[in-house]
Amino acid sequence: MIADMAHNTSPLPMTATSSHRWHEFLDNIASLLPAGTAAVVVDGPGEQPGIVADCLAETLRAAGRPCWRPAGTSPDAAAPAAGTVMLADGPAWRTARDWDVVIWLRAGHAGHGHHPGGEADAGIVIDLHDPAWPVIRRVAGPFASRGRWYISETRAFFSTRAATWDTKFGDDLPAYSAAIAQARIRPGGVVIDVGCGTGRALPALRQAVGSDGTVIAVDLTPEMLRHARVKGRAAHAALILADARYLPFASASADAVFAAGLITHMPDPQAGLRQLARITRPGGLLILFHPSGRAALAARHGRTLEPDEPLAATQLQGSTEATGWHLTTYDDAECRFLAIATRR
């Protein structure tokens, strides 16, 4: 069935590596589903939702979970039997009833305007632009704590992009420097770049704290850190492989935390902000940055901005206040996103 997925969506053959990725990906989705009886629908453009649903059904059955794939394209109000996962697909099924889990596929550039709901109310969002390399991209709060999906899916997404990351986004470096200069990090202090990627912020962070300061860079993906070393950025900072949810630093040990694009990649943004607050001393800084504004970034990915997104003004104001920060700067321009908060 997994080989059929590649055959139906890509001219490239399924390799052993991509087959392993598919099995890992499907196991991770299965781990996110509620235990016992559950109604699940897979939606998105083209034929992929049906194929993904078939593959997921196969995975569930192999793990010993009863799974029912209702036939046809004329939905009814039937409910799954006790202890069974009902697994449907497509927009007609999606609008036919309430679902315990909606899975949305991002695939190509089509389909957003023709599918009621899109990914806005989906519990699980999947990146299927490369059919040989599927990745779970977003999991809604109620599901995010289930399973062990986060590390493998994050690494699957970023590892394949590490080699070309700077080539694709190298023009953003001046925006990093300007944002860091505006934040006014204390010279001689300790700054930690959480989710550093290939280390594009590290030269500017080193300049901000000076030769007497300390710069530490953390990322979850080994390939990102390897390319940071290739680019010579280890000269500016100590590079550490670690999970941003469980940072290996003492409480109140940093004068500033820099995070570019991190919060929206975390399964629980508020818990992430709380972890960043833990390692920051009172009066220290949190600098949240992205070299594109939220609207420009959403347009690039073919989606619509929602008011409850983690970096929306009202949401971020509330979540920072709830996690020990005081938001002092919020700038969501077309050319960048910059929010600065002070540790209370």
N, C-alpha and C positions, 0 to 999 in steps of 0.2 A: 504493500500500500504506500509506503514512504517513497519507494522508487517511482510509483505511479504519480506521486505529487510532482517530482522533478520532471517527469516525462510530459505531464499535462501543462506545466507552467514555464518550462525553460528548455531551450535547445541543448543545454549542457547535461552530460550524464551525471548521475549521482555518484560521488566518490565515497570512499570509506569515511573520510573526515566529515563530509556533509551528512552522511547517513547517521554518524554518531551525534552530530549536532541536532538532527531531527529527533532522535530518540531522547536525548537529554531535554530538549525543548518540550516535547510532548509529556515526558515524565513530570516536568516542572508545572505544566498546566494542570495535569491530573492532581498534583499535590495541592493546588490552590482551590480546587472545587470543594464545596461543603461535603461533609461526611453524610452517608445515608442517602435519603431521597433528595434529588435535586433536578431542577429544570434549567437547562443550559441551551443557549442559542448562539450560533456563530454567524456573524454578518460581515459584509464588506462587498467590494466590487468583484464582478466576474464570477468564475466558477470556483475560485479558491475556497470560499467558505464551506462548500459541500465536501471538498477533498480533505480539508483540515478536520472537519467534523468526523469524516470516516476514519482518518488516522487516529484521532483522539479516542473514538469509540473502540478501535482495535487495542489501543494502549490500556484503556480502562478494563476491558475484558481480560487482557493478558495479566492484569494485576488482581483479577478476581472480583472486580466491581461489575454488577449487572448493568447493562447499558441498552437503552432502547432508542433506535433511530427511526422516528416516525417517517413513513413513506409519503411521497406525493408533495405537491405544492399547494394543496388546499388545506390549510390548517384547520384543526378543530380544537375544541376546548379540553381534550383529553389530558389527564394528569398522569405523571409517571406512577408506576406501582411502587409500593413501599420498598425502600432500600435500593431503588433503581435510579440511574441517571438518565433522564430524557434528554437527548442530544439532537436538536434540530438546527437548520441553517437557512439563511436567506431573509430578506426584508419582509416577506409575507408572513413567515413564522414569527419574526420578531414583534410584529404589531398585533399578533393574534392573542397574546396573553401576557401576564406578568411573568418575568423570569428571575430565577435566583441569581443567575450569572449571564451577562451579555458579553460575548467575546467579539471584538472588532478587529478586522484585518486592515492594516494599511498596505496597499499593494498598488504600485504604479501611481498615476496622477488622476485616475478617473474614479467616479463613483460617489464622491462626497455629497454632491447635491441631489443624488437620486436615492439615498437611503435615509429614511426617517431616523433621526437620532444621531446618526453617524457614530463618532466615538465619544460624544459628549457624556452619555450616561452609561458607557461601557465599564464593566468591572475589570476587564483584562483587555489591553490593547497590544496587538502583535504587529511587528514590522516584518512584512513579507515581500519587500521590494526585490530581494534576492531570494528566489524560491529554494535555492540550495542552502541558505543560511538564515533560517527564521530566528527571530529574537522577541522575547517578551519585553515590551518597551515601557508599559505602565500598568500598575495594578492598583485598583481603588483601595482606600483605607480598610474596609471590612475584610478584604481578602489578603492584604499585603503581609500580614504576620504569619500566614500559613505557608508551610513547605519551606524548602531550602533553595528557592529559585534565584534570589537576588544576586549572589556573587557570580554564579555561572552565567546568568543572562547579561549582567553588566559587562563581564569580561568578553562574552561572545560579541556584544555590540562594538565595544571599543577596540578590541584586539585587532580586528580586521581593518580598522581605520587608522591605526597608529602610524603606519609608515607614510601615509599621505596627508596626515593631519595638518602639518605645517605648510605643505604645498597648497592645500585647499584654503587655509585660514591665515596664512602668513601676513596678509595685509592688515590684520587686526592688531598687530603689535603696538602701534602708536596709541590706539584706544586703551589698551591695557595700561600703558605708561601714564596717560592722562588721568585715568580713573584712580590709579594708585597715588599719583601726586596730589590729587584733590582730597584724598582721604587723610593726608597728613599723619602718616604713621610715625610714631615716636622714634627718632634716631637712637641707635644703641639698644633697641628693644628686641623682643622675640616675636616673629611673625610666622604663622603657619599657613601654607597654601594647601587647602583641603580639596582634593579632586584636581590635582595640578596638571593632569594630562601630560603633554610633552614639555611642560615647564615654560610656557610662553610668558608667564608673569614673573618668573624668577629674576631676570636681570633688573627689572624695575623695582621689585621688592628688596633686592640687595642694595640698590641705590638708595632706597627710602630709609633703611635701617643703618646703612653705612658699614664700614669695616668692623666696627665694634659690636654690631648687632648680630642676631642669629636668624637664619632663614631655614625653615624646614618645609619640605614638600611631600605630600602624601597622595598616593593614588592606589586604587584597587586593582588596576590592570598592569601586569608585569611588562607588557609590550609598550605601554605608554612611558613607563619609567625607563625602559631600555632606550627608547628614542630620545628621551630627555638627555640621557648620557651621551648618545651619539651627537646630539646638537651642542654638547659642551656645557649644558646648563647645570650639571652637577658641581661646576666651579662656583656657582652662586648659592647652593643650598645642599643640605643633607636630604637625600631621597629615600623615602620609606614606603614600603608596600604595606598598606593597612586599609581597613574598612572604615569609612567615615562615620558609620553608626557606632563604632566601638574604638574610639581613638586611643592610642597607647601613650597618652600624656597625662601628667598630673593635673589635678584641678587647679585653676587659676595660674597656669604656667605660661600663657601667651599674652602678649600686649596687643596683638591684632590677629585676626583670622581673615584670610582672603579666600573667597569661594566663587569661581567662575562657572556658571552653569550647573552648579552642584544640586541645589535644592530641588529643582524639578526632576532630577534623576533619582531622588530618594523615595522609597516607598511610603515613608511617613515624614513629610517635611517638618512638622512641628517637633517630632522626636529628634530630627536632625538638628534643628535650631537649638534644642535643649542641650544636645551633646556639644555643639560649638560653644554654647554659653558656659558649660562646665569647665572647659579648658582655658577660658579667658578670664583674666583678672578684672575686678571691678574698675570701671572706667576705660577698659580696653575696647577695641573697635571690631566690628563685624562689617566686612565689605563684600557685598553680593554684587556680582558683575556679569554682564554678558555683552559681547561686542555688537549685538543687534538688539533693537528694542523688541518688546513682546509682540507687537503687531506685525513687524517685519518678519520675525522668526515664525510666527504662526502662518503667515502668507507663504513663506518658503516651503513649509511642510503641508500646505493645502488644508489647513484647518481653521476653525473660527475661534477667536478668543472667548473664554467663558469667565463670568464674574467670580467664580469660586476657585480659580486657579491659584496655586500657592503664591505667585508673585504679583497677583493683582493687588492694587493699592490697599483696599480695605482688608483683604485676607492677610497680607503681609503685616499690616499695622497690628492686627489682632494677634497673629501668631508670634510676632516678636515680643509684644508686651506680655504674652502668656508664658514666654520661655526665658525671661530674664533680661530682655533687651529693651532699649528705648530707641525707636526709629527716628533719626534726625534728618536724613536725606532720602528722597525718593524721586528719581529721574528716569522716566520711561520714554525716552525720545526714540525717533526712528533709528538713529545710528548707534544707540547703546542703551543698556539698562544698568543703572547704578543705584543701589540702596546702601546706606551706611547707618549702622546702629551702634549705640554705646551700651556696654555691659553695666547693668544696674548694680 
